[in-house]
Amino acid sequence: MAEVTVRYFAAAAEAAGCDEEQLPVASTVGELRSLLVERYGDAMARVLAAGSFLVDGVVSRDDSRAVGARVDVLPPFAGG
């Protein structure tokens, strides 16, 4: 089975309990989002509600976006 490398940052890493892992390939960001919430529960759901994904160098919140070989899970960042 193919896998995707998922890297977590800040609050996303806290919710996952790790900085990086291999997961079964999800074909879209939406499928990956569902997998992560199922796996890590409410803490990850809160991060993903305001966070985003970095797929092939492009930040995305579009659930229909195809997943590449590596996805970074980015929590919301404060600006200023």
N, CA, C and O atoms as a CHARMM CRD file, in Angstrom:
* protein
*
  320
    1    1 MET  N      0.84100  -1.18200   0.00000 PROA 1      0.00000
    2    1 MET  CA     0.00000   0.00000   0.00000 PROA 1      0.00000
    3    1 MET  C      0.88600   1.24500   0.00000 PROA 1      0.00000
    4    1 MET  O      1.86300   1.31800   0.74600 PROA 1      0.00000
    5    2 ALA  N      0.54900   2.19700  -0.81800 PROA 2      0.00000
    6    2 ALA  CA     1.30400   3.44800  -0.87900 PROA 2      0.00000
    7    2 ALA  C      1.04700   4.27600   0.37800 PROA 2      0.00000
    8    2 ALA  O      0.00700   4.15600   1.02600 PROA 2      0.00000
    9    3 GLU  N      2.02100   5.11600   0.69700 PROA 3      0.00000
   10    3 GLU  CA     1.90800   5.96300   1.88000 PROA 3      0.00000
   11    3 GLU  C      2.26200   7.39000   1.54000 PROA 3      0.00000
   12    3 GLU  O      2.91500   7.66500   0.53400 PROA 3      0.00000
   13    4 VAL  N      1.82100   8.29100   2.39400 PROA 4      0.00000
   14    4 VAL  CA     2.15200   9.71000   2.28100 PROA 4      0.00000
   15    4 VAL  C      2.88300  10.10500   3.56000 PROA 4      0.00000
   16    4 VAL  O      2.51400   9.67000   4.65100 PROA 4      0.00000
   17    5 THR  N      3.91300  10.92400   3.42500 PROA 5      0.00000
   18    5 THR  CA     4.60500  11.45600   4.58900 PROA 5      0.00000
   19    5 THR  C      3.83800  12.67800   5.05900 PROA 5      0.00000
   20    5 THR  O      3.62700  13.62100   4.29800 PROA 5      0.00000
   21    6 VAL  N      3.42100  12.65500   6.32400 PROA 6      0.00000
   22    6 VAL  CA     2.69600  13.78100   6.89900 PROA 6      0.00000
   23    6 VAL  C      3.57600  14.38200   7.98400 PROA 6      0.00000
   24    6 VAL  O      3.98600  13.69500   8.91900 PROA 6      0.00000
   25    7 ARG  N      3.86400  15.68300   7.84600 PROA 7      0.00000
   26    7 ARG  CA     4.66700  16.38400   8.84600 PROA 7      0.00000
   27    7 ARG  C      3.76200  17.35800   9.58800 PROA 7      0.00000
   28    7 ARG  O      2.92000  18.03000   8.99300 PROA 7      0.00000
   29    8 TYR  N      3.95500  17.41600  10.90000 PROA 8      0.00000
   30    8 TYR  CA     3.11800  18.25100  11.76000 PROA 8      0.00000
   31    8 TYR  C      3.96300  19.35000  12.39200 PROA 8      0.00000
   32    8 TYR  O      5.13200  19.13900  12.71300 PROA 8      0.00000
   33    9 PHE  N      3.36100  20.52700  12.56700 PROA 9      0.00000
   34    9 PHE  CA     4.05700  21.65700  13.15300 PROA 9      0.00000
   35    9 PHE  C      3.23600  22.24200  14.30200 PROA 9      0.00000
   36    9 PHE  O      2.00700  22.28900  14.24000 PROA 9      0.00000
   37   10 ALA  N      3.93200  22.68600  15.35100 PROA 10     0.00000
   38   10 ALA  CA     3.33600  23.39300  16.49600 PROA 10     0.00000
   39   10 ALA  C      2.13900  22.62500  17.06400 PROA 10     0.00000
   40   10 ALA  O      2.28600  21.46700  17.45700 PROA 10     0.00000
   41   11 ALA  N      0.96400  23.24500  17.11300 PROA 11     0.00000
   42   11 ALA  CA    -0.21200  22.62000  17.72100 PROA 11     0.00000
   43   11 ALA  C     -0.60900  21.33100  17.01000 PROA 11     0.00000
   44   11 ALA  O     -1.15600  20.42700  17.64200 PROA 11     0.00000
   45   12 ALA  N     -0.34600  21.22800  15.71800 PROA 12     0.00000
   46   12 ALA  CA    -0.64600  20.00100  14.98000 PROA 12     0.00000
   47   12 ALA  C      0.23500  18.85700  15.48800 PROA 12     0.00000
   48   12 ALA  O     -0.23400  17.72800  15.62800 PROA 12     0.00000
   49   13 ALA  N      1.50500  19.14600  15.76300 PROA 13     0.00000
   50   13 ALA  CA     2.41700  18.12500  16.30600 PROA 13     0.00000
   51   13 ALA  C      1.97800  17.70900  17.71000 PROA 13     0.00000
   52   13 ALA  O      2.05400  16.53300  18.06600 PROA 13     0.00000
   53   14 GLU  N      1.52500  18.66600  18.49400 PROA 14     0.00000
   54   14 GLU  CA     1.02500  18.33100  19.83400 PROA 14     0.00000
   55   14 GLU  C     -0.19300  17.42800  19.74300 PROA 14     0.00000
   56   14 GLU  O     -0.29500  16.45600  20.49200 PROA 14     0.00000
   57   15 ALA  N     -1.11000  17.72800  18.84800 PROA 15     0.00000
   58   15 ALA  CA    -2.32000  16.92200  18.69200 PROA 15     0.00000
   59   15 ALA  C     -1.99800  15.50500  18.21100 PROA 15     0.00000
   60   15 ALA  O     -2.63400  14.54200  18.63800 PROA 15     0.00000
   61   16 ALA  N     -1.00600  15.38200  17.31800 PROA 16     0.00000
   62   16 ALA  CA    -0.63200  14.07400  16.77500 PROA 16     0.00000
   63   16 ALA  C      0.30300  13.30000  17.69000 PROA 16     0.00000
   64   16 ALA  O      0.37600  12.07300  17.61900 PROA 16     0.00000
   65   17 GLY  N      1.02100  14.02300  18.55500 PROA 17     0.00000
   66   17 GLY  CA     1.98900  13.35700  19.42500 PROA 17     0.00000
   67   17 GLY  C      3.27800  12.99300  18.71800 PROA 17     0.00000
   68   17 GLY  O      4.07600  12.21100  19.23500 PROA 17     0.00000
   69   18 CYS  N      3.48700  13.56300  17.52200 PROA 18     0.00000
   70   18 CYS  CA     4.72200  13.31300  16.77600 PROA 18     0.00000
   71   18 CYS  C      4.91300  14.44400  15.76700 PROA 18     0.00000
   72   18 CYS  O      3.99300  15.21800  15.50000 PROA 18     0.00000
   73   19 ASP  N      6.12600  14.52600  15.21100 PROA 19     0.00000
   74   19 ASP  CA     6.42400  15.55500  14.21500 PROA 19     0.00000
   75   19 ASP  C      6.22400  15.08000  12.78200 PROA 19     0.00000
   76   19 ASP  O      6.03200  15.88500  11.87200 PROA 19     0.00000
   77   20 GLU  N      6.27200  13.75300  12.59100 PROA 20     0.00000
   78   20 GLU  CA     6.18100  13.20300  11.23400 PROA 20     0.00000
   79   20 GLU  C      5.78200  11.74900  11.31600 PROA 20     0.00000
   80   20 GLU  O      6.15500  11.04300  12.25200 PROA 20     0.00000
   81   21 GLU  N      5.01200  11.29900  10.32000 PROA 21     0.00000
   82   21 GLU  CA     4.65300   9.88100  10.23500 PROA 21     0.00000
   83   21 GLU  C      4.25400   9.53300   8.81400 PROA 21     0.00000
   84   21 GLU  O      3.99300  10.41100   7.99100 PROA 21     0.00000
   85   22 GLN  N      4.21100   8.25100   8.54100 PROA 22     0.00000
   86   22 GLN  CA     3.75300   7.72400   7.26500 PROA 22     0.00000
   87   22 GLN  C      2.32100   7.25000   7.45600 PROA 22     0.00000
   88   22 GLN  O      2.03300   6.50700   8.39400 PROA 22     0.00000
   89   23 LEU  N      1.42800   7.67000   6.57700 PROA 23     0.00000
   90   23 LEU  CA     0.02900   7.25000   6.64000 PROA 23     0.00000
   91   23 LEU  C     -0.38900   6.68800   5.29100 PROA 23     0.00000
   92   23 LEU  O      0.21300   7.00900   4.26700 PROA 23     0.00000
   93   24 PRO  N     -1.42500   5.84400   5.28900 PROA 24     0.00000
   94   24 PRO  CA    -1.94100   5.36400   4.01000 PROA 24     0.00000
   95   24 PRO  C     -2.34300   6.56000   3.15400 PROA 24     0.00000
   96   24 PRO  O     -2.85400   7.55200   3.67300 PROA 24     0.00000
   97   25 VAL  N     -2.12200   6.47300   1.87500 PROA 25     0.00000
   98   25 VAL  CA    -2.40700   7.58700   0.97600 PROA 25     0.00000
   99   25 VAL  C     -3.90700   7.88600   0.98200 PROA 25     0.00000
  100   25 VAL  O     -4.74200   7.00200   0.79400 PROA 25     0.00000
  101   26 ALA  N     -4.20600   9.12800   1.19800 PROA 26     0.00000
  102   26 ALA  CA    -5.55200   9.65200   0.99000 PROA 26     0.00000
  103   26 ALA  C     -5.48000  10.37000  -0.34700 PROA 26     0.00000
  104   26 ALA  O     -4.46600  11.00100  -0.64500 PROA 26     0.00000
  105   27 SER  N     -6.51100  10.29300  -1.14900 PROA 27     0.00000
  106   27 SER  CA    -6.41600  10.89300  -2.47800 PROA 27     0.00000
  107   27 SER  C     -6.64700  12.40000  -2.47900 PROA 27     0.00000
  108   27 SER  O     -6.21500  13.08700  -3.40400 PROA 27     0.00000
  109   28 THR  N     -7.32800  12.92700  -1.44800 PROA 28     0.00000
  110   28 THR  CA    -7.58900  14.36100  -1.39400 PROA 28     0.00000
  111   28 THR  C     -7.29300  14.91500   0.00300 PROA 28     0.00000
  112   28 THR  O     -7.16500  14.16000   0.96800 PROA 28     0.00000
  113   29 VAL  N     -7.18800  16.22500   0.09300 PROA 29     0.00000
  114   29 VAL  CA    -7.00700  16.88600   1.38400 PROA 29     0.00000
  115   29 VAL  C     -8.18200  16.55700   2.30600 PROA 29     0.00000
  116   29 VAL  O     -7.98400  16.34600   3.50300 PROA 29     0.00000
  117   30 GLY  N     -9.39400  16.51000   1.76800 PROA 30     0.00000
  118   30 GLY  CA   -10.56700  16.18300   2.57500 PROA 30     0.00000
  119   30 GLY  C    -10.47900  14.79300   3.18600 PROA 30     0.00000
  120   30 GLY  O    -10.81900  14.60500   4.35400 PROA 30     0.00000
  121   31 GLU  N    -10.02200  13.81500   2.40300 PROA 31     0.00000
  122   31 GLU  CA    -9.85100  12.45600   2.93000 PROA 31     0.00000
  123   31 GLU  C     -8.77700  12.43100   4.00200 PROA 31     0.00000
  124   31 GLU  O     -8.92900  11.75300   5.01900 PROA 31     0.00000
  125   32 LEU  N     -7.69200  13.16400   3.78600 PROA 32     0.00000
  126   32 LEU  CA    -6.63400  13.22000   4.78300 PROA 32     0.00000
  127   32 LEU  C     -7.13600  13.88900   6.05200 PROA 32     0.00000
  128   32 LEU  O     -6.83900  13.42700   7.15300 PROA 32     0.00000
  129   33 ARG  N     -7.88600  14.96200   5.91300 PROA 33     0.00000
  130   33 ARG  CA    -8.47100  15.65600   7.06400 PROA 33     0.00000
  131   33 ARG  C     -9.32800  14.67900   7.88500 PROA 33     0.00000
  132   33 ARG  O     -9.20100  14.61600   9.10800 PROA 33     0.00000
  133   34 SER  N    -10.18600  13.92900   7.21700 PROA 34     0.00000
  134   34 SER  CA   -11.04800  12.95800   7.90300 PROA 34     0.00000
  135   34 SER  C    -10.23200  11.89000   8.61400 PROA 34     0.00000
  136   34 SER  O    -10.54100  11.51700   9.74600 PROA 34     0.00000
  137   35 LEU  N     -9.19500  11.39800   7.95500 PROA 35     0.00000
  138   35 LEU  CA    -8.32100  10.38600   8.54600 PROA 35     0.00000
  139   35 LEU  C     -7.64600  10.92100   9.80700 PROA 35     0.00000
  140   35 LEU  O     -7.57200  10.22400  10.81900 PROA 35     0.00000
  141   36 LEU  N     -7.15300  12.15900   9.74600 PROA 36     0.00000
  142   36 LEU  CA    -6.45900  12.73500  10.90300 PROA 36     0.00000
  143   36 LEU  C     -7.40400  12.98000  12.07300 PROA 36     0.00000
  144   36 LEU  O     -7.03100  12.75500  13.22400 PROA 36     0.00000
  145   37 VAL  N     -8.61100  13.43400  11.79600 PROA 37     0.00000
  146   37 VAL  CA    -9.58600  13.65900  12.87600 PROA 37     0.00000
  147   37 VAL  C     -9.99500  12.32500  13.48600 PROA 37     0.00000
  148   37 VAL  O    -10.12900  12.21500  14.70400 PROA 37     0.00000
  149   38 GLU  N    -10.19500  11.31600  12.65100 PROA 38     0.00000
  150   38 GLU  CA   -10.54200   9.98300  13.16000 PROA 38     0.00000
  151   38 GLU  C     -9.41900   9.42700  14.03300 PROA 38     0.00000
  152   38 GLU  O     -9.67000   8.80800  15.06700 PROA 38     0.00000
  153   39 ARG  N     -8.19600   9.65100  13.60900 PROA 39     0.00000
  154   39 ARG  CA    -7.02800   9.10900  14.30900 PROA 39     0.00000
  155   39 ARG  C     -6.70500   9.86700  15.60100 PROA 39     0.00000
  156   39 ARG  O     -6.34200   9.25200  16.60400 PROA 39     0.00000
  157   40 TYR  N     -6.83600  11.20700  15.58100 PROA 40     0.00000
  158   40 TYR  CA    -6.37400  12.02400  16.70900 PROA 40     0.00000
  159   40 TYR  C     -7.47000  12.79200  17.43900 PROA 40     0.00000
  160   40 TYR  O     -7.18800  13.44900  18.44100 PROA 40     0.00000
  161   41 GLY  N     -8.69900  12.72900  16.97000 PROA 41     0.00000
  162   41 GLY  CA    -9.83000  13.26900  17.70500 PROA 41     0.00000
  163   41 GLY  C     -9.96300  14.77900  17.72300 PROA 41     0.00000
  164   41 GLY  O     -9.51900  15.48300  16.81600 PROA 41     0.00000
  165   42 ASP  N    -10.59900  15.25600  18.80500 PROA 42     0.00000
  166   42 ASP  CA   -10.97400  16.66500  18.92100 PROA 42     0.00000
  167   42 ASP  C     -9.79700  17.62400  18.86200 PROA 42     0.00000
  168   42 ASP  O     -9.91600  18.70700  18.29000 PROA 42     0.00000
  169   43 ALA  N     -8.66700  17.25000  19.44100 PROA 43     0.00000
  170   43 ALA  CA    -7.51000  18.15100  19.43600 PROA 43     0.00000
  171   43 ALA  C     -7.07600  18.44300  18.00200 PROA 43     0.00000
  172   43 ALA  O     -6.78100  19.59000  17.66800 PROA 43     0.00000
  173   44 MET  N     -7.03500  17.41600  17.15300 PROA 44     0.00000
  174   44 MET  CA    -6.65600  17.63000  15.75900 PROA 44     0.00000
  175   44 MET  C     -7.76700  18.34900  15.01000 PROA 44     0.00000
  176   44 MET  O     -7.48400  19.18500  14.15200 PROA 44     0.00000
  177   45 ALA  N     -9.01300  18.04700  15.31000 PROA 45     0.00000
  178   45 ALA  CA   -10.13100  18.72700  14.64800 PROA 45     0.00000
  179   45 ALA  C    -10.06100  20.23400  14.88300 PROA 45     0.00000
  180   45 ALA  O    -10.32400  21.01600  13.96900 PROA 45     0.00000
  181   46 ARG  N     -9.70800  20.64600  16.09700 PROA 46     0.00000
  182   46 ARG  CA    -9.58700  22.08100  16.39700 PROA 46     0.00000
  183   46 ARG  C     -8.46200  22.71900  15.58400 PROA 46     0.00000
  184   46 ARG  O     -8.62200  23.82000  15.05700 PROA 46     0.00000
  185   47 VAL  N     -7.32500  22.03000  15.48300 PROA 47     0.00000
  186   47 VAL  CA    -6.19900  22.55600  14.69900 PROA 47     0.00000
  187   47 VAL  C     -6.59600  22.68800  13.23200 PROA 47     0.00000
  188   47 VAL  O     -6.32700  23.71200  12.60300 PROA 47     0.00000
  189   48 LEU  N     -7.22800  21.66400  12.69200 PROA 48     0.00000
  190   48 LEU  CA    -7.56600  21.66400  11.27700 PROA 48     0.00000
  191   48 LEU  C     -8.68500  22.63400  10.92600 PROA 48     0.00000
  192   48 LEU  O     -8.78900  23.07100   9.78000 PROA 48     0.00000
  193   49 ALA  N     -9.52000  22.97400  11.90000 PROA 49     0.00000
  194   49 ALA  CA   -10.61600  23.91700  11.64500 PROA 49     0.00000
  195   49 ALA  C    -10.07700  25.28400  11.23600 PROA 49     0.00000
  196   49 ALA  O    -10.69900  25.98600  10.43800 PROA 49     0.00000
  197   50 ALA  N     -8.92600  25.66200  11.78100 PROA 50     0.00000
  198   50 ALA  CA    -8.35500  26.97300  11.46400 PROA 50     0.00000
  199   50 ALA  C     -7.01400  26.87100  10.74000 PROA 50     0.00000
  200   50 ALA  O     -6.49600  27.87600  10.25100 PROA 50     0.00000
  201   51 GLY  N     -6.45400  25.67300  10.66700 PROA 51     0.00000
  202   51 GLY  CA    -5.15200  25.48900  10.03400 PROA 51     0.00000
  203   51 GLY  C     -5.27700  25.22700   8.54300 PROA 51     0.00000
  204   51 GLY  O     -6.33400  25.42500   7.94400 PROA 51     0.00000
  205   52 SER  N     -4.16800  24.77400   7.95600 PROA 52     0.00000
  206   52 SER  CA    -4.16000  24.49600   6.52100 PROA 52     0.00000
  207   52 SER  C     -3.14900  23.39000   6.23000 PROA 52     0.00000
  208   52 SER  O     -2.43400  22.92800   7.12000 PROA 52     0.00000
  209   53 PHE  N     -3.10600  22.98200   4.97500 PROA 53     0.00000
  210   53 PHE  CA    -2.19600  21.94300   4.51600 PROA 53     0.00000
  211   53 PHE  C     -1.24200  22.54200   3.49000 PROA 53     0.00000
  212   53 PHE  O     -1.63100  23.40700   2.70500 PROA 53     0.00000
  213   54 LEU  N     -0.00800  22.08800   3.49800 PROA 54     0.00000
  214   54 LEU  CA     0.96100  22.46800   2.47800 PROA 54     0.00000
  215   54 LEU  C      1.17000  21.22700   1.61300 PROA 54     0.00000
  216   54 LEU  O      1.76500  20.24400   2.05500 PROA 54     0.00000
  217   55 VAL  N      0.67700  21.28100   0.38400 PROA 55     0.00000
  218   55 VAL  CA     0.72900  20.14300  -0.53800 PROA 55     0.00000
  219   55 VAL  C      1.56600  20.55200  -1.74300 PROA 55     0.00000
  220   55 VAL  O      1.20700  21.47100  -2.47900 PROA 55     0.00000
  221   56 ASP  N      2.68000  19.86300  -1.93500 PROA 56     0.00000
  222   56 ASP  CA     3.55600  20.16800  -3.06800 PROA 56     0.00000
  223   56 ASP  C      3.92300  21.65600  -3.11600 PROA 56     0.00000
  224   56 ASP  O      3.96000  22.26000  -4.18800 PROA 56     0.00000
  225   57 GLY  N      4.19100  22.23000  -1.95200 PROA 57     0.00000
  226   57 GLY  CA     4.63400  23.61100  -1.87700 PROA 57     0.00000
  227   57 GLY  C      3.54000  24.65600  -1.95800 PROA 57     0.00000
  228   57 GLY  O      3.83200  25.85200  -1.98900 PROA 57     0.00000
  229   58 VAL  N      2.27400  24.22800  -1.99200 PROA 58     0.00000
  230   58 VAL  CA     1.15300  25.15700  -2.09800 PROA 58     0.00000
  231   58 VAL  C      0.26500  25.00300  -0.86700 PROA 58     0.00000
  232   58 VAL  O     -0.17900  23.90000  -0.55000 PROA 58     0.00000
  233   59 VAL  N      0.00700  26.11700  -0.17200 PROA 59     0.00000
  234   59 VAL  CA    -0.88300  26.08900   0.98600 PROA 59     0.00000
  235   59 VAL  C     -2.30900  25.94200   0.49700 PROA 59     0.00000
  236   59 VAL  O     -2.73500  26.64300  -0.42000 PROA 59     0.00000
  237   60 SER  N     -3.05500  25.01700   1.12000 PROA 60     0.00000
  238   60 SER  CA    -4.41000  24.75700   0.65600 PROA 60     0.00000
  239   60 SER  C     -5.34200  24.43300   1.82300 PROA 60     0.00000
  240   60 SER  O     -4.95200  23.78100   2.79200 PROA 60     0.00000
  241   61 ARG  N     -6.57300  24.90300   1.70400 PROA 61     0.00000
  242   61 ARG  CA    -7.66400  24.49600   2.59200 PROA 61     0.00000
  243   61 ARG  C     -8.77100  23.85300   1.74900 PROA 61     0.00000
  244   61 ARG  O     -9.86500  23.58700   2.24600 PROA 61     0.00000
  245   62 ASP  N     -8.47700  23.60900   0.48200 PROA 62     0.00000
  246   62 ASP  CA    -9.43800  23.03900  -0.46700 PROA 62     0.00000
  247   62 ASP  C     -9.48800  21.53000  -0.29600 PROA 62     0.00000
  248   62 ASP  O     -8.52400  20.83100  -0.61100 PROA 62     0.00000
  249   63 ASP  N    -10.62200  21.02200   0.20800 PROA 63     0.00000
  250   63 ASP  CA   -10.74900  19.59200   0.46100 PROA 63     0.00000
  251   63 ASP  C    -10.66400  18.73000  -0.79800 PROA 63     0.00000
  252   63 ASP  O    -10.42300  17.52700  -0.70000 PROA 63     0.00000
  253   64 SER  N    -10.85800  19.32000  -1.97300 PROA 64     0.00000
  254   64 SER  CA   -10.79600  18.52800  -3.20800 PROA 64     0.00000
  255   64 SER  C     -9.39000  18.46600  -3.79700 PROA 64     0.00000
  256   64 SER  O     -9.16300  17.75100  -4.77300 PROA 64     0.00000
  257   65 ARG  N     -8.44500  19.20300  -3.21800 PROA 65     0.00000
  258   65 ARG  CA    -7.06900  19.20900  -3.72900 PROA 65     0.00000
  259   65 ARG  C     -6.44500  17.82200  -3.57500 PROA 65     0.00000
  260   65 ARG  O     -6.56400  17.19600  -2.52100 PROA 65     0.00000
  261   66 ALA  N     -5.78700  17.35100  -4.61700 PROA 66     0.00000
  262   66 ALA  CA    -5.10500  16.04900  -4.57600 PROA 66     0.00000
  263   66 ALA  C     -3.92200  16.10600  -3.61900 PROA 66     0.00000
  264   66 ALA  O     -3.25500  17.13400  -3.50200 PROA 66     0.00000
  265   67 VAL  N     -3.67300  15.00900  -2.94600 PROA 67     0.00000
  266   67 VAL  CA    -2.56400  14.88800  -1.99300 PROA 67     0.00000
  267   67 VAL  C     -1.33500  14.38000  -2.73000 PROA 67     0.00000
  268   67 VAL  O     -1.44100  13.48600  -3.56900 PROA 67     0.00000
  269   68 GLY  N     -0.17200  14.94200  -2.42600 PROA 68     0.00000
  270   68 GLY  CA     1.07700  14.50400  -3.01500 PROA 68     0.00000
  271   68 GLY  C      1.77700  13.49300  -2.13300 PROA 68     0.00000
  272   68 GLY  O      1.14600  12.87600  -1.27600 PROA 68     0.00000
  273   69 ALA  N      3.06800  13.31600  -2.32900 PROA 69     0.00000
  274   69 ALA  CA     3.85900  12.36100  -1.55200 PROA 69     0.00000
  275   69 ALA  C      4.14200  12.86100  -0.14200 PROA 69     0.00000
  276   69 ALA  O      4.41400  12.07300   0.76400 PROA 69     0.00000
  277   70 ARG  N      4.07400  14.19900   0.04000 PROA 70     0.00000
  278   70 ARG  CA     4.31200  14.77200   1.36700 PROA 70     0.00000
  279   70 ARG  C      3.32500  15.90500   1.59800 PROA 70     0.00000
  280   70 ARG  O      3.07800  16.73400   0.72200 PROA 70     0.00000
  281   71 VAL  N      2.77100  15.91500   2.79500 PROA 71     0.00000
  282   71 VAL  CA     1.82800  16.96000   3.18600 PROA 71     0.00000
  283   71 VAL  C      2.26200  17.48700   4.55300 PROA 71     0.00000
  284   71 VAL  O      2.54200  16.71000   5.46700 PROA 71     0.00000
  285   72 ASP  N      2.31500  18.79500   4.68200 PROA 72     0.00000
  286   72 ASP  CA     2.58600  19.41400   5.96600 PROA 72     0.00000
  287   72 ASP  C      1.27700  19.93000   6.54000 PROA 72     0.00000
  288   72 ASP  O      0.49400  20.57700   5.84600 PROA 72     0.00000
  289   73 VAL  N      1.04900  19.63800   7.81300 PROA 73     0.00000
  290   73 VAL  CA    -0.13500  20.12300   8.50600 PROA 73     0.00000
  291   73 VAL  C      0.26700  21.36100   9.28700 PROA 73     0.00000
  292   73 VAL  O      1.07000  21.28800  10.21800 PROA 73     0.00000
  293   74 LEU  N     -0.29400  22.49200   8.90300 PROA 74     0.00000
  294   74 LEU  CA     0.08400  23.77900   9.47800 PROA 74     0.00000
  295   74 LEU  C     -1.03200  24.30700  10.36600 PROA 74     0.00000
  296   74 LEU  O     -2.17500  24.42400   9.92600 PROA 74     0.00000
  297   75 PRO  N     -0.70800  24.62700  11.61100 PROA 75     0.00000
  298   75 PRO  CA    -1.71000  25.23300  12.48600 PROA 75     0.00000
  299   75 PRO  C     -1.91300  26.68400  12.06600 PROA 75     0.00000
  300   75 PRO  O     -1.15000  27.20900  11.25600 PROA 75     0.00000
  301   76 PRO  N     -2.93500  27.33000  12.61300 PROA 76     0.00000
  302   76 PRO  CA    -3.08500  28.75900  12.30900 PROA 76     0.00000
  303   76 PRO  C     -1.90000  29.53100  12.88200 PROA 76     0.00000
  304   76 PRO  O     -1.41300  29.22500  13.97000 PROA 76     0.00000
  305   77 PHE  N     -1.45300  30.51500  12.15100 PROA 77     0.00000
  306   77 PHE  CA    -0.32500  31.33500  12.60400 PROA 77     0.00000
  307   77 PHE  C     -0.81700  32.74200  12.89000 PROA 77     0.00000
  308   77 PHE  O     -1.66500  33.27200  12.17200 PROA 77     0.00000
  309   78 ALA  N     -0.28600  33.33600  13.93200 PROA 78     0.00000
  310   78 ALA  CA    -0.61600  34.72400  14.24800 PROA 78     0.00000
  311   78 ALA  C      0.19900  35.63200  13.34900 PROA 78     0.00000
  312   78 ALA  O      1.37700  35.37400  13.10100 PROA 78     0.00000
  313   79 GLY  N     -0.40600  36.66100  12.87400 PROA 79     0.00000
  314   79 GLY  CA     0.31800  37.61400  12.03400 PROA 79     0.00000
  315   79 GLY  C      0.52700  38.91900  12.79300 PROA 79     0.00000
  316   79 GLY  O      0.00400  39.11900  13.89000 PROA 79     0.00000
  317   80 GLY  N      1.28600  39.77300  12.19300 PROA 80     0.00000
  318   80 GLY  CA     1.41700  41.05500  12.87100 PROA 80     0.00000
  319   80 GLY  C      2.66900  41.78000  12.53600 PROA 80     0.00000
  320   80 GLY  O      2.90200  42.87700  13.04300 PROA 80     0.00000
